[in-house]
Structures are given as C-alpha cells and as structure tokens.
Amino acid sequence: MTALVLLDHADGHIVQASRSAVAAASSLGEVHGLVVGHDIDAITKAASAIPGLSTVLVADGELYARPLAEPLAALIVSLAGRYDHLLAPATATGKNVMPRVAALLDVQPISEIIAVVDAETFVRPIYAGNALATVRSSDAKKVITVRAANFDPAPAEGGTAAIEAVGEAPQAPAVSRFVSAELSKSERPELASARVVISGGRGMQNGENFKLLDPIADSLGAAIGASRAAVDAGFVPNDYQVGQTGKIVAPDLYVAIGISGAIQHLAGMKDSKVIVAINKDADAPIFQVADYGLVADLFTAVPDLAAELQKAG
C-alpha cells in the first residue's frame, strides 16, 4: 500500500504537523509527500530530507500560490489513483482541503485521527474528546486528517526522497479567490508545536493584562495561548486559541491562567504531559485535569511566579 501526505508549509518551512502526518502514514506502507505552492524550491528540498518519504511530488505554479481548497483538492483527486490513503495534517489547510477531496471521491472522510490500528481502522476523538471512536472504513480510498499532537513528528533531516514534478490539475471551479491575510507576528515558538504553553482565559479581564504572561513565557521559552472566551472577548487574536475549535496542543508543560476549563478548551490541551492551573475559583473544572493547581488571584500569583522564575535564572 502507498499513502500520499499533503505537506502543509508556511513562512518558507514545512510545519511540524506535516511531519506528524508522515509519522502516522508510515505504518500504512510506502509514503509519498505532496508539496504545492509557487517558487518552492527550498520547501521541496526540505521535504525530500524528511525520513520516511520515498518520493516527493511537487506542484509548482502560480495557481497554487495560495492554498485555496478548490485547486488543491482537484490536484489531489487527479493523483489519487496511485494511492490507497490520502492524508493531511489537521491544520487550517488540511481541514479546508481534505473534506472536499473526500466529497469529490465520494468517500467518507476520517477526521483528526489519533492512532492507526491497521490500514482500514483508525481511532479518533468524539464528543469534544470525552470519548474515543475506533472506526473502520471499507472505502477504496481513505481520506484522513491527522491530529499532530498525538504523533511524534518524523525528523526534519536525514531522508533522501526522490523528487517528481506533477502538472497542474484539471481546472477547478473558481468559486473562491484569495483576498488578503492578516497574520500576527511573534518571535515565540509556534503554538501547536511548542514544548511549553502559557494560556490565559477570561480571568485576564482584558488584552493589556495578557502582557503579564510575557515574563513567564520569556523565562520558559513558551508560546502564549488563550481560551475561546478570551479570544471571543477580543483580548488576543484568533490564532492564540487553544481548544476544540482552535489549536490542539500537547506540550510537556501547559500553564492555564484564569481559565475555568470549559469542555471545548479541555479537548485542546488535556493530553499535555504536565498541566498547571491558577484560578481563584476552587471549583473550576480546570482543576480536575490539572497535575498542579493554585487557588489564588492571578494578578498576585502571576507576578510572583514571574519573579521567582527570574531569580531562578
């Protein structure tokens, strides 16, 4: 069996979630990667170096300068005849493209798998992660998105995959067009792959107070996240959101500050190795999943914690 993995990339590098998708596909047989974009020689070279990939297919053209669902899906469908499994990381691009691929192939998509049992059987979370479903598909083509937090990513270097150029796909319906993108810039680690994540919730009260988290994040080399309530209130941008409708994370350390622990937030971070919670409400649900909890006013506890971390060097 051979699997094709769509390698999502951003800012000139392949995102770590794509390498997790390669790791998931590796138990299914031979794995090929697909890189799509415009002027992507550096991305192609990086993809060919990922161990576990035997071939990297490259679609380089102005049509693919932006990852619109229609041309990407048409391309994947045009290549599907060679593959038993079509996978992508459960990133914004993967979630946008793969359901359309499944519809065009008339198969059932299998979303956000967290384990591969065999070539036809996969495990995925349901009910906001409160239950796990083991699903078996009899479709000839399996269209899958992979929850990156549950698979250790394949190494970024050490592979020697062959590179194969592919032509543009048959014309896709022009029902969408790229207008603009507004992305927040940060020197901090990428939220989805950070080793340490510090998240604030509604208890932060406003966006200015999120700056209280900066010294802690600086000391720990952490990414900063937020609950949906904080994002909906406009405290921080959408790309900070951790949860079922945001980013799924599983860092070595997750610090939840002023977060009550709604089900949709817990679904996005409860697989973290160590969870620390600071909340003034002793009955907050976040304490049910926390390894360490501090019942305190965050506006006192957070500066104290920052000061102690700075003393520790």
N, C-alpha and C positions, 0 to 999 in steps of 0.2 A: 504494500500500500504506500501511496505517496500523498503527502499533505502540502498545501500551499499556505504560507503565512503572509498576510499583508503587514509589511514593516512600516509602522507609523513613525514619522520623523518630524522634528520641529527645531527651529533655530540652528539648522546645519548639523544636527546629530540625530541618531536613531534613539527614540525614547526607550527607557528601560523596560516599560511594559511590553514592548515588542519582543525583547529578548526573553521575557517570561512566557510569551506566547510560543516562541520557538522551543522553550523547555517543555511546555505542555505537549507540543506536537511531536516531540522526539520519541515519545512512547508509542506513536502510531505508525512508525516506519520511516521511510526516507522523507526528508523535509526540504522543501524549496522555499525561498523567500521572494517576495514581490516588492520592489521599490518603485514608487510612482512620484513623479514631480517634473520640474523643469530645471535644467542645469544642475544635475545632482551627481556629478562625478564623485565628489567627496563622500556623499551618502552611500553610493554604490560600493565604493572601496571599503567603507566601514561595514557594510552589510556582508560583503564577501569574507570578512575576517571573523564573523560570528561562528564559533564552533557549533556543529550540529546541522548547518546548512550545507547541502551538497551543490546547490545551484541557486543563483540569484537572478531572477528575471527583472529586467529594467525597462520601464516605460517612461521615456524622457521626451517631453514635448510641452508646448505652450498650453495645450488642452488640459494638462494636469498640473499647471502652475499652482492652482488652489484645489484642495481636496473636496471637490463637490461630489455629492453622492451619486449623481446620475452617470457621469463618465467613468468614475471609479467602479461602480457596480457593473456597468457594461463591459469594462475591461476584464474584471474578474470572471464574469459569466463566459466571456469568449475564451478564457483559459481553462475553464472548469472541467472540460472533457478529459484532461490529463490527470485529474486528481480525485481522490476519494473523500478528502477532508479539506475544507476551506476555513481558515482560522484568521482571527484578528484580535488584537488586544481590546479590552473593553474601555477604550479611550473614546473621546468625543467622535473621532473619525470612525473608529470601529463600530460604535453604536449607530452611527449615521448610515454607514455603507452596508453592513452585513445583513440587516433585515431586508433591504432592497434586493440584495443578491439572492436571498432565500426566496423572496416573492417571485423573482424572475425565473428561478429554477423550479418553482412550485414545490418547495420542501419546507419543513418546519425548522425554523432557526432554534438553536440551543444557546441560550444566552448566559454569559458570566459563569462559566464552569469553574469549579474549584478543585476538581480531581478528574483524572481519566482512569476509568476502570478497565475498559478494553476499547476496541475500535468502534463499537456501537453503543457503549454505555458510559455515561458521564454523571457527575454529581454537581448539582447547582443549588444555591440557597433560594428559599421561597419564604414568603411572609416576613419580609424585612430581615431575613437571616435567622429567624427563630426556628426554622426547620430546614432540613436538607432533603432534596428530592434526588433520587437516583433514576435517571431517565435512559431509556434505550430507544434508539432510532433505527427504523428499517429503511429510511430514505437512502437512495443510491449515493447521494452527495450529502455530507454532513456539513452544515454551515454553523460555525461556532464562534462565539466571543469568549475571551479568557480573562478571568479576574486575576490581574497580575499579582496582587498581594499574596496569593496562595501558591505561587510557583517561584522558586528561586530562579532568577534570570540566568540565561546562558551567558558565559563570559563574553566580553566585548572584543576580545582578541584571541588569536590562535587558530582560526579557521582559514581554509583556502578554497572557498566555494568558487565554482566556475560562474562566469557572468554571461548571461544570454539576453540580448536585446529583443524586445517584442514590439510589434507595431501598435498603432492606435486601434482601439476597439471600434466596432461598428457605431455609427452615430447614435448618441443617446439623446433622449428628449430634452430640449433646452427649457426646462421648467423652472430652473433656478439659476442665479448668477451671483458671483461674488461682488459685494458692495464695499465692505470695509471690515477691518478687525481692530478692536481696541483691547490690547493685552497689557496687563500690569507687568512692570519690570521689577525684578528682585534679584539681589545678589545671594539670596538664601538658597538652600537646596530645594530641588523640585519636591513639592508636597507629596506626590504619590510614591516617591521612592526614598524619601528622607529617612535616616536612621532614628532621628528624634523629631517629634512633632509637638508643638505647644499650641493648643487651641483655646480660643476664648468664646464665650457664649453671650446670651442676653444680659447676664450679670455684669458684663463690662460696661454697660449703660450707654456708651457712645463710641464712635470711632477713635476719638482722641485718646481714650483710655487704653486702646489696643497697644499704644506705644509703651505701656507698662510691661508688655511681654518682650519687648526688644532686648533688654539686658539679659534676660534668661535665655532667649534664643541665641544671642551672641555668645554667651558662656558655653552653651551646649552644642553649638553648631546646628541648631534646629531650624526646621521650617515652621512657619506660622499658619495655622488653620483656624476655622471658625465653625460654629454650628449654623444650621439653616436659619434659626431665629436671628442670629447676629447679621447674617447676610441679608435676610429679608428686611431688617430694620435699617439697612444701608450703612452699617458700621464699617464693613470691608467689602471688597469686590467679590463677585460670584465665584472666581476661581480659588478662593480660600475655603470654600465649603467642603466639609467632611461629612459624609453620610450617604444614605441610600440614593439620594438624588444629587449627590456631589461626588467627591472622590473617595474611593475605598483605600484605606491605608492600613498597614500592619507593621509599624516601626518597632524597633527594640524598646523604645520608651515613648509613651503618649501621655502628655500632661493636659488635663481638662480643667480649665479655669472658668468658673462662673457658668458652667454648663450643667443643666439639670439632668440630661440623659434621656431625651426622647428616643423612642424606638428607632426612628429613621436615622438618628445620629449614631446610636449604638451599632447599627448594622454596618456602619462605615469604619468603625475603629475597634470593635471588640476583640479582633484577632491580634491586637498589639501584644507584644510579649510582656511588657510591664505597663500598667495603667495607674497613673496618679491623678487624684481628683481633689480640687479645692472648691468648696462650696459652703455657703453659710447655712444651707438647709440640710440638716442631718438626715432627712428622709428623701433626699433627692435620689432618683433611680440610678444615677451615675455611680453611686457608692456600691451598688450591687455587683458591678463588674470591675470595680477598682481593686488593685492589689494593695494600694496605699491611699488612704483618704484623710483629708484635713478639713474639719468643720471650722471654718473661720471666714472672716470678712476678707475678700480677696484684695481689697485696697490696703489692707495691713499686711496680709500674708505674702503677696507678690513682691512688694519692695523688700521685705525681709529676706525672702528666698533669693532675690537677685543679689542682695548684699552679701549673703553667705556664699553664693557661688563665686562672686568676685574675689572674696577673701581666699577661697579655696584655689584660686588661680585658674 
